[in-house]
Amino acid sequence: MAARRGPYFCGIDAAMDVVSGKWKVLILWELDHHGVRRFAQLRRGLPGVSEKMLVQHLREMEEDGLVRREVYAEVPPKVEYSLTERGISLNAALAPLGKWGGERIREIGAEKVPVVSEVGEQR
């Protein structure tokens, strides 16, 4: 699969092409929040994502230069994912959108999914 290259109407169009789909922005958030994550940790941190969808989005994000995939020569194989500089900058660009969304959650009284830590504590 080749990285997406347009044509685009504007910068927002190009940005949305890279973050399209429900899970990509949540993967960005999870990796920004926790740093390096293994596949199973990402899957646990994103309740509701299927294995197929997570694999697909991680591959696309790696091709787009947002996510780094590091494979260690161990048995069993160890694979870790982290954000690249481009992924970090995209996450920073999405921060105002996240702030806007947080305000909307409060305004409409919507429920917010609790974030569960590695040790199973809700935050």
Phi, psi and chi 1 to 4 in degrees:
 res  aa     phi    psi   chi1   chi2   chi3   chi4
   1 MET       -  126.0  175.9 -172.7  -32.9      -
   2 ALA   -86.5  149.1      -      -      -      -
   3 ALA   -61.4  146.0      -      -      -      -
   4 ARG   -69.1  138.6  -69.8  166.0  -67.4  -75.0
   5 ARG  -136.6   21.4  -56.6 -140.4 -176.6  -91.5
   6 GLY    89.9 -166.1      -      -      -      -
   7 PRO   -73.2  155.1   27.6  -31.4      -      -
   8 TYR  -124.7  151.2  -61.3  113.6      -      -
   9 PHE   -79.1  -35.7  -68.0  103.9      -      -
  10 CYS  -162.2  179.3   62.8      -      -      -
  11 GLY   -63.5  -36.7      -      -      -      -
  12 ILE   -63.8  -39.7  -69.2  175.1      -      -
  13 ASP   -58.8  -45.7 -173.7   19.0      -      -
  14 ALA   -65.4  -40.8      -      -      -      -
  15 ALA   -66.2  -43.8      -      -      -      -
  16 MET   -65.9  -30.2  -66.9  -52.5  -66.0      -
  17 ASP   -61.7  -36.9 -170.7   27.1      -      -
  18 VAL   -77.7  -32.1  172.8      -      -      -
  19 VAL  -106.8   13.3  -63.6      -      -      -
  20 SER   -62.1  145.8   63.4      -      -      -
  21 GLY   100.0  146.7      -      -      -      -
  22 LYS   -61.3  -37.0  174.3 -179.4  179.6  178.1
  23 TRP   -86.1  -23.5  -60.7  107.3      -      -
  24 LYS   -62.2  -45.8  -72.8 -175.4 -178.9  179.8
  25 VAL   -67.2  -31.5  -67.8      -      -      -
  26 LEU   -72.7  -33.9  -63.0  174.9      -      -
  27 ILE   -64.3  -44.5  -68.1  166.9      -      -
  28 LEU   -57.0  -46.5  -76.5  169.3      -      -
  29 TRP   -62.6  -46.3  179.7   86.0      -      -
  30 GLU   -60.7  -44.6 -177.6   74.6   11.4      -
  31 LEU   -70.9  -34.6  -70.6  173.8      -      -
  32 ASP   -67.9  -41.2 -176.2   63.0      -      -
  33 HIS   -70.3  -38.3 -171.6   73.1      -      -
  34 HIS  -109.6  -12.6  -67.2  -72.4      -      -
  35 GLY    81.3 -126.2      -      -      -      -
  36 VAL   -76.0  133.2  176.6      -      -      -
  37 ARG  -136.8  145.2  -59.2  -60.1  -92.6  174.7
  38 ARG   -87.1  164.8  -66.3 -178.5   71.6  174.9
  39 PHE   -55.8  -48.6 -175.7   85.1      -      -
  40 ALA   -63.0  -35.2      -      -      -      -
  41 GLN   -66.5  -41.7  -68.1  172.6  -47.0      -
  42 LEU   -61.8  -44.1  -82.0  171.5      -      -
  43 ARG   -63.6  -41.5 -175.1  133.3 -172.1 -120.1
  44 ARG   -66.0  -34.3  -82.6 -167.4  -56.7  -86.3
  45 GLY   -76.3  -10.8      -      -      -      -
  46 LEU  -125.9   71.6  -57.8  168.9      -      -
  47 PRO   -56.0  131.3  -19.6   28.7      -      -
  48 GLY   103.5  -17.7      -      -      -      -
  49 VAL   -77.7  136.0   68.4      -      -      -
  50 SER   -82.4  158.2   69.4      -      -      -
  51 GLU   -59.8  -43.4 -175.9  172.4  -29.9      -
  52 LYS   -59.8  -45.6  177.4 -177.2  174.3 -176.6
  53 MET   -67.3  -40.9 -169.9   57.6   60.1      -
  54 LEU   -63.4  -45.1 -176.1   55.3      -      -
  55 VAL   -59.5  -47.0  166.9      -      -      -
  56 GLN   -60.5  -47.5  177.6 -176.6  -30.5      -
  57 HIS   -67.0  -40.5  -77.3  -29.7      -      -
  58 LEU   -61.8  -40.9  -74.3  168.1      -      -
  59 ARG   -62.8  -46.4  -75.9 -178.0 -176.8  154.9
  60 GLU   -62.3  -42.1  -70.8  174.0    5.0      -
  61 MET   -67.9  -33.2  -66.8  171.2   78.5      -
  62 GLU   -67.5  -43.5 -174.4  178.9    6.9      -
  63 GLU   -63.8  -32.8  -70.7  168.8    2.0      -
  64 ASP   -82.8    0.3  -71.8  -29.6      -      -
  65 GLY    78.1   20.9      -      -      -      -
  66 LEU   -94.9  -32.0  -55.9  174.3      -      -
  67 VAL  -124.4  139.8  170.1      -      -      -
  68 ARG  -103.3  131.5  178.6 -180.0  -53.4  103.3
  69 ARG  -113.1  118.6  178.5  178.0 -175.1  -97.0
  70 GLU  -114.7  123.5 -172.0  151.5   -5.9      -
  71 VAL  -106.4  128.2 -179.4      -      -      -
  72 TYR  -102.4  137.0  -64.2   88.7      -      -
  73 ALA   -78.4   79.3      -      -      -      -
  74 GLU  -132.1  165.3  -62.7  178.6    4.5      -
  75 VAL  -121.5  117.8  176.9      -      -      -
  76 PRO   -70.6  159.6   27.2  -32.6      -      -
  77 PRO   -58.3  141.6  -18.1   27.6      -      -
  78 LYS  -114.4  125.8  177.1 -179.4  172.6 -176.7
  79 VAL  -125.9  130.1  179.6      -      -      -
  80 GLU  -122.9  146.2  -66.9 -179.0  -24.9      -
  81 TYR  -117.9  142.1  -64.1   91.1      -      -
  82 SER  -150.3  166.9   59.2      -      -      -
  83 LEU   -82.1  142.7  -68.3  178.6      -      -
  84 THR   -84.9  176.5   62.4      -      -      -
  85 GLU   -59.5  -38.7  -71.8  -60.5  -44.2      -
  86 ARG   -65.0  -39.5 -177.3  170.4  -62.0  -82.6
  87 GLY   -66.0  -40.0      -      -      -      -
  88 ILE   -63.6  -42.7  -68.7  167.3      -      -
  89 SER   -68.7  -35.3   69.8      -      -      -
  90 LEU   -66.4  -42.2  175.8   56.6      -      -
  91 ASN   -60.9  -40.2 -149.1   39.6      -      -
  92 ALA   -64.5  -37.9      -      -      -      -
  93 ALA   -67.5  -28.5      -      -      -      -
  94 LEU   -81.8  -13.5  -69.0  169.6      -      -
  95 ALA   -54.7  -46.2      -      -      -      -
  96 PRO   -61.3  -34.7  -23.2   33.0      -      -
  97 LEU   -65.3  -40.5 -177.0   60.9      -      -
  98 GLY   -63.2  -39.0      -      -      -      -
  99 LYS   -64.1  -43.9 -177.4  178.0 -179.4 -153.1
 100 TRP   -60.3  -44.0 -177.5   90.6      -      -
 101 GLY   -64.0  -37.9      -      -      -      -
 102 GLY   -62.7  -40.4      -      -      -      -
 103 GLU   -64.7  -39.1  -69.0  168.1    2.5      -
 104 ARG   -64.4  -41.3  172.0  141.2  171.5   84.4
 105 ILE   -55.7  -46.4  -71.6  170.3      -      -
 106 ARG   -66.9  -43.5  -75.5 -173.3  -63.9  -77.9
 107 GLU   -59.8  -42.6  -74.9  172.4    6.0      -
 108 ILE   -94.6   -2.2   65.4  173.2      -      -
 109 GLY    67.7   31.0      -      -      -      -
 110 ALA   -74.0  154.6      -      -      -      -
 111 GLU   -78.2  143.8 -172.2  175.0  -26.1      -
 112 LYS  -114.1  130.0 -169.9  172.8  175.2 -172.0
 113 VAL   -66.8  129.2  175.9      -      -      -
 114 PRO   -69.8  142.5   19.8  -25.1      -      -
 115 VAL   -89.4  130.0  176.3      -      -      -
 116 VAL  -106.0  130.8  178.7      -      -      -
 117 SER   -79.3  175.2   71.0      -      -      -
 118 GLU   -57.1  -32.7  -84.5  -60.3  -60.3      -
 119 VAL   -93.5   11.2  -67.2      -      -      -
 120 GLY    84.3   11.2      -      -      -      -
 121 GLU   -87.5  139.4  -60.4  167.9  -13.4      -
 122 GLN   -83.1  142.0  -73.5 -171.3    2.5      -
 123 ARG  -120.4      -  -68.2  179.8  -85.5  158.5
